Amino acid sequence: MEYENKLVLAPMVRVGTLPFRLLAADYGADITYAEEIIDHKIIKCERIVNDYIRSTDFVEKGTDNVVFRTCNEEKARVVFQMGTSDAVRALKAAQLVCKDVAAVDINMGCPKSFSVSGGMGAALLTKPDLIHDILTTLRRNIDTPVTCKIRLLKSSQDTVELARRIEKTGVSALAVHGRQVAERPRDPAKWNEIADVVSALTIPVIANGDVFEYDDIQRIKVATGASSVMVARGALWNVSIFSPNVKAHWEDVKKEYVRKSILWDNDVKSTKHTLKEMIMHYSCLEFPEGKAIIKSQNLVDLAKVYGDEEYYESVRANRIALDRHA
């Protein structure tokens, strides 16, 4: 995995599933992060090759719950992002998935209470010894590249010191979200503090924060000197942000996402969540489309909302035919 001059889809919970990652790649994303998955969750899974849709699934034992789904098409660019607070558990989780992904990333930036209360995400930022333990344990025991994603600390000097310590563990790259833990999306990202990290390190730094248009990609690269750029909300609202060509209309992108969700049998709750996030940025869930999505119980219902029943049936018929042939 190379980290120089790359466009990166950020990890987003309930959004960064297989169909969204593949759509991002179609539009030009070089590296696509999966949604954060907690180590406790993945180690309860078994790896299953899903011949029905040609995917590799990590399914919670004793259930039909697919915790992580990937496929050969994205093997060279997908990053498995993990939430963890323990080196031994992190290694056990990484060993389960590392042969099917391009890299393993440790989340050290999530400010959500469910993550921080478990000692994961942003809680790790105040525990440099634990960070060192987790990263060095992974580096010594798996061949897959290891990276991590952090937020800014209270001072730029503190962030730089932590980044230098992280670099010494041998990670392949470091992603930096240009906000502190207490700051929210409405607060402007501090590109100048990302630049401080870039100038202090020799490994590639991935800059993240306030990239909403394709032109912002070059702006943040110039402002920070970062090797690569990571996009979160800008991609959620219109994933064609990765394309240097004319930006696709969000209505078209939304329909492409629904088709990919059907093709890869995506969890309907995840699909609905992503569609609602797209709609709320441009429109309102109180309009007929939003209400129809909320009422949808399965992917068939969503296909009907977007007039894609014929596509749904063709995918279904093709799977049945393949299954019979097998």
PyMOL commands that set and color helices and strands:
alter all, ss='L'
color gray80, all
select helices_A, chain A and resi 18-26+39-42+72-74+87-100+113-116+121-126+128-141+156-168+191-200+214-224+233-237+239-242+250-263+268-282+288-295+299-305+309-325
alter helices_A, ss='H'
color red, helices_A
select strands_A, chain A and resi 7-9+31-33+37-38+45-50+55-60+66-70+78-83+103-108+146-152+173-180+205-208+228-231
alter strands_A, ss='S'
color yellow, strands_A
deselect
rebuild
show_as cartoon
